[in-house]
Amino acid sequence: MSVAIPLYAFLFLYLVFLTVFLAFSIVNFYHIVITASFTLVSFTTSFFILALTVLTFYLTTTFLTGVDWQTTVLIFDSSWFGGPTVSF
């Protein structure tokens, strides 16, 4: 018995993470605008986080362009616990 999941399941998990990250980013920028806290520290921090986010998205798309998403990832295989085999 073996359990394998397709690789695109990890892509869906990544997209869920991106959705949550985008929601928190929107709330962050909304909070900065509403509270009028346009200081050098808030601008620098927000710019640094935005730059790292854009760089991460760019590198992710660059590295994942040639991936075959139909490939399965083996999670569990019962032969792993079959014990030692002896051949003469």
KOLDRENKOL-235032 format. One record per residue (C-alpha): residue number from 1; x, y, z. Coordinates in steps of 0.1 Angstrom, whole numbers, plus 5000, padded with zeros to 4 digits. Last residue first. Example, Ala and Ser with C-alpha at 12.3 -4.5 7.8 and 13.67 -1.06 7.14 Angstrom:
// residues 2
n, X, Y, Z
2, 5137, 4989, 5071 .
1, 5123, 4955, 5078 .
END
This chain:
// residues 88
n, X, Y, Z
88, 5212, 4835, 4989 .
87, 5188, 4865, 4993 .
86, 5176, 4878, 5026 .
85, 5151, 4907, 5028 .
84, 5151, 4929, 5058 .
83, 5118, 4940, 5072 .
82, 5087, 4950, 5053 .
81, 5084, 4984, 5070 .
80, 5094, 5006, 5040 .
79, 5073, 4983, 5018 .
78, 5042, 4999, 5033 .
77, 5048, 5031, 5013 .
76, 5040, 5065, 5027 .
75, 5042, 5101, 5013 .
74, 5053, 5095, 4977 .
73, 5050, 5128, 4958 .
72, 5032, 5125, 4925 .
71, 5041, 5144, 4893 .
70, 5012, 5161, 4876 .
69, 5026, 5196, 4884 .
68, 5055, 5191, 4860 .
67, 5078, 5220, 4870 .
66, 5095, 5241, 4843 .
65, 5082, 5275, 4854 .
64, 5087, 5269, 4892 .
63, 5121, 5285, 4897 .
62, 5113, 5318, 4879 .
61, 5078, 5321, 4893 .
60, 5091, 5316, 4929 .
59, 5120, 5340, 4923 .
58, 5097, 5367, 4911 .
57, 5072, 5362, 4940 .
56, 5101, 5362, 4965 .
55, 5115, 5394, 4950 .
54, 5081, 5411, 4952 .
53, 5077, 5401, 4988 .
52, 5112, 5412, 4997 .
51, 5105, 5446, 4982 .
50, 5072, 5449, 5000 .
49, 5088, 5440, 5033 .
48, 5116, 5465, 5028 .
47, 5091, 5492, 5017 .
46, 5069, 5486, 5047 .
45, 5098, 5488, 5071 .
44, 5112, 5519, 5055 .
43, 5079, 5537, 5054 .
42, 5070, 5528, 5090 .
41, 5104, 5539, 5102 .
40, 5104, 5571, 5082 .
39, 5071, 5581, 5096 .
38, 5037, 5582, 5078 .
37, 5016, 5571, 5108 .
36, 4984, 5587, 5096 .
35, 4964, 5562, 5116 .
34, 4941, 5554, 5087 .
33, 4970, 5552, 5061 .
32, 4992, 5529, 5082 .
31, 4963, 5507, 5092 .
30, 4952, 5503, 5056 .
29, 4988, 5494, 5047 .
28, 4989, 5467, 5074 .
27, 4953, 5454, 5066 .
26, 4963, 5451, 5029 .
25, 4994, 5432, 5039 .
24, 4975, 5409, 5062 .
23, 4951, 5400, 5034 .
22, 4979, 5395, 5009 .
21, 4997, 5371, 5033 .
20, 4964, 5351, 5038 .
19, 4960, 5348, 5000 .
18, 4996, 5339, 4995 .
17, 4994, 5311, 5021 .
16, 4963, 5298, 5003 .
15, 4982, 5299, 4970 .
14, 5011, 5280, 4986 .
13, 4987, 5253, 4998 .
12, 4973, 5251, 4963 .
11, 5008, 5247, 4949 .
10, 5015, 5220, 4974 .
9, 4985, 5201, 4961 .
8, 4999, 5206, 4926 .
7, 5025, 5180, 4934 .
6, 5001, 5151, 4933 .
5, 4997, 5131, 4965 .
4, 5010, 5096, 4971 .
3, 5000, 5069, 4996 .
2, 5013, 5034, 4991 .
1, 5000, 5000, 5000 .
END
